[in-house]
Amino acid sequence: MLDRRYFRYFDWLSFVITLTLLGLGLLFVFSATYRPDRPFSLFFKKQLIGAATGLGIYFFFCIVDIKRLSRWGFGCYFFTLLLLLYSIVSGWLIMGAKRWVSFYFFRFQPSELVKLFFPAFIASYFSELEMPKYYVSPVLALQDFAVPLGFLLFSALIILKQPDLGTALIVLFSGMIMFWFVGMPKRFFVIFGFLALICAPIIWKCLKPYQQTRILVLMGYGDVRKERYQMEQSKIAIGSGGILGKGLLKGTQNKLEFLPEDHTDFIFSVVCEELGFVGALLVILLYVLLFTRITFVLMQVQNFFEQIIGIGLLSHILLSTCINIGMVTGLLPIVGIPLPLFSYGLTNLWMALASLGWLNNIAIRRFYY
């Protein structure tokens, strides 16, 4: 039975913001897929079921003993690697990519599980190095990071092989952020950045043609009816919304099917068109408030390893949000990253809610054990 103090220390603010974003996400999946002849599309119905089951997942990760959850996460990470390898060999092929593992009643992306479980692997690994549970400044050598860095690169490369460049980059950068806070020597990041610049021509050659095209489009190249079509239509949708928007269900870019992937990767463009600058700013402020609140809570966590897990869980949601909004507004290349809690997609939605539930668990245990 749950202790009364559990409800006292429950992070109600982050939960209410999460519910608000989740509700707005459902509203705009409904709006983006609405048609007079079928108001409630299959996408909306599935997303509604995903939201309901996702809240169950949220509370599961929020209630389970955090030490047990960390142990499970460590083991699940290795199981996820096996699923990733399986997806490359026998995964479900959709639009030229093998990112999905299919069960009888649904498909999911194993790469999303890496975002959830890799932080637990990192925390468990460094806890075995006899680092103090409570400390101010770690003293670690570069060789202490050899094993986790190897697993991080291996995970990113498998995801890249699917291919899924966007998710691979999020996994890679989330891992690097965790390594920074664990205490990886700063010279590594300097050397890594220097080598990335030197190897840029080689990296460019390794990219697939469509990935190169997306980068060139960002730099102004491409035909507006071909290579630049997605970005141009997104900008038109955003610009046509004006200050107050055209109104819910009245966005012409998505209703006339000019805006591609309007219920998934470009759902923020629908928000901008229908609610305008004011509505888009409200959504961004909700995300900023959520991330600020979680960051404030993590600063209060005394257990270092729980703090590292929290940083890893927050990082992938924060990065996905920034990349998606930057992508649809033309500030970043289009890489196919969904907007957390908004875009249609059950796996991504479940992983976001699981991460936020785990973060709330950490928030509770900072006072309650």
Secondary structure, DSSP 8 states (H G I E B T S, - for coil): ---HHHHHHS-HHHHHHHHHHHHHHHHHHHHHH-BTTBSS-HHHHHHHHHHHHHHHHHHHHHHS-HHHHHHHHHHHHHHHHHHHHHHHHH-EEETTEEEEEE-SS-EE-HHHHHHHHHHHHHHHHHHTTT--SS-SS----GGGGHHHHHHHHHHHHHHHHTT-HHHHHHHHHHHHHHHHHHT--HHHHHHHHHHHHHTHHHHHHHS-HHHHHHHHHHTT-S-TTTTTHHHHHHHHHHHHTTTT-S-TT--HHHHTT-STTTTTTTHHHHHHHHHHHHHHHHHHHHHHHHHHHHHHHHHH---HHHHHHHHHHHHHHHHHHHHHHHHHTTSS-------TTTSS-HHHHHHHHHHHHHHHHHHHHTT--
